Amino acid sequence: MPGWQQLKHALTRPAGFSADGRRIGLGLDTALDAQRQETDQAVAGIEQYLDDKRSKGEETTTVS
């Protein structure tokens, strides 16, 4: 029964794809997506902080 075997294979193989086309597990894909979201939130927080400083007239500098 090739129909059942194909269904079993479709349900048990890992889901998700990486940028180079190789399959990755759905758990890894979810973890990478969560990491991207956390990074985006951190960057947005930094940008908001700097915008608030600029709107108050405070200067920000970098130390090198």
CYANA upper distance limits for C-alpha pairs under 8 A (distance plus 0.5 A):
  1 MET  CA      5 GLN  CA      7.16
  2 PRO  CA      6 GLN  CA      6.49
  3 GLY  CA      7 LEU  CA      6.76
  4 TRP  CA      8 LYS  CA      6.58
  5 GLN  CA      9 HIS  CA      6.59
  6 GLN  CA     10 ALA  CA      6.60
  7 LEU  CA     11 LEU  CA      6.74
  8 LYS  CA     12 THR  CA      6.67
  9 HIS  CA     13 ARG  CA      6.46
 14 PRO  CA     23 ARG  CA      7.45
 14 PRO  CA     24 ILE  CA      7.02
 14 PRO  CA     25 GLY  CA      5.42
 14 PRO  CA     26 LEU  CA      6.90
 15 ALA  CA     23 ARG  CA      7.37
 15 ALA  CA     24 ILE  CA      7.08
 15 ALA  CA     25 GLY  CA      6.09
 15 ALA  CA     26 LEU  CA      5.68
 16 GLY  CA     23 ARG  CA      6.41
 16 GLY  CA     24 ILE  CA      5.99
 16 GLY  CA     25 GLY  CA      6.61
 16 GLY  CA     26 LEU  CA      6.10
 16 GLY  CA     29 ASP  CA      7.00
 17 PHE  CA     21 GLY  CA      6.22
 17 PHE  CA     22 ARG  CA      6.29
 17 PHE  CA     23 ARG  CA      5.06
 17 PHE  CA     24 ILE  CA      5.98
 17 PHE  CA     29 ASP  CA      8.45
 18 SER  CA     22 ARG  CA      6.15
 18 SER  CA     23 ARG  CA      6.73
 18 SER  CA     24 ILE  CA      6.80
 24 ILE  CA     28 LEU  CA      7.21
 24 ILE  CA     29 ASP  CA      7.37
 25 GLY  CA     29 ASP  CA      6.85
 26 LEU  CA     30 THR  CA      6.61
 27 GLY  CA     31 ALA  CA      6.67
 28 LEU  CA     32 LEU  CA      6.62
 29 ASP  CA     33 ASP  CA      6.68
 30 THR  CA     34 ALA  CA      6.71
 31 ALA  CA     35 GLN  CA      6.71
 32 LEU  CA     36 ARG  CA      6.72
 33 ASP  CA     37 GLN  CA      6.78
 34 ALA  CA     38 GLU  CA      6.71
 35 GLN  CA     39 THR  CA      6.69
 36 ARG  CA     40 ASP  CA      6.63
 37 GLN  CA     41 GLN  CA      6.65
 38 GLU  CA     42 ALA  CA      6.68
 39 THR  CA     43 VAL  CA      6.70
 40 ASP  CA     44 ALA  CA      6.60
 41 GLN  CA     45 GLY  CA      6.60
 42 ALA  CA     46 ILE  CA      6.82
 43 VAL  CA     47 GLU  CA      6.68
 44 ALA  CA     48 GLN  CA      6.57
 45 GLY  CA     49 TYR  CA      6.66
 46 ILE  CA     50 LEU  CA      6.74
 47 GLU  CA     51 ASP  CA      6.57
 48 GLN  CA     52 ASP  CA      6.59
 49 TYR  CA     53 LYS  CA      6.78
 50 LEU  CA     54 ARG  CA      6.68
 50 LEU  CA     60 THR  CA      8.08
 51 ASP  CA     55 SER  CA      6.59
 52 ASP  CA     56 LYS  CA      6.83
 53 LYS  CA     57 GLY  CA      6.92
 53 LYS  CA     58 GLU  CA      5.74
 53 LYS  CA     59 GLU  CA      7.49
 53 LYS  CA     60 THR  CA      7.95
 54 ARG  CA     58 GLU  CA      6.04
 54 ARG  CA     59 GLU  CA      7.03
 54 ARG  CA     60 THR  CA      8.39
